[in-house]
C-alpha cells in the first residue's frame, strides 16, 4: 500500500524491528519500487517528495533486512538510507 500519511510500524514487540528509511533515485525506478514494496506484508510506503506517478523520495517503514536486500538489488541505482531526525548545528 502506498500512502501519503505516516508509516505504520505495526504492533510493538510482535516481530522484527521496523525502521524508517528514505529511498530515492530515478523517478521511474522509484515509482516501480514503490509499487513493489507497497504490495509486501510488513512494509509501509509513503510519498515524501513528488507525486504518485513520479515520486522522487519515498519514506518506507521496513526491517533492516529488507532495506539491505533493496540496497543489494538496486546497487548503484537506488539510495536507501536510514531516516534520522535532523539536528541543527545550534543544538550541539
Number of C-alpha atoms within 10 A of each C-alpha: 14 20 15 14 12 14 18 15 17 14 7 9 7 7 10 12 14 20 19 21 21 20 26 22 18 14 17 13 17 23 21 14 18 25 15 13 20 18 13 12 9 17 21 25 30 22 23 20 14 12 13 18 11 16 23 20 23 24 27 30 27 24 18 16 13 16 21 12 11 17 17 12 11 14 11 9 13 18 17 22 15 15 14 10 6 6 8 7 6 5 5 5
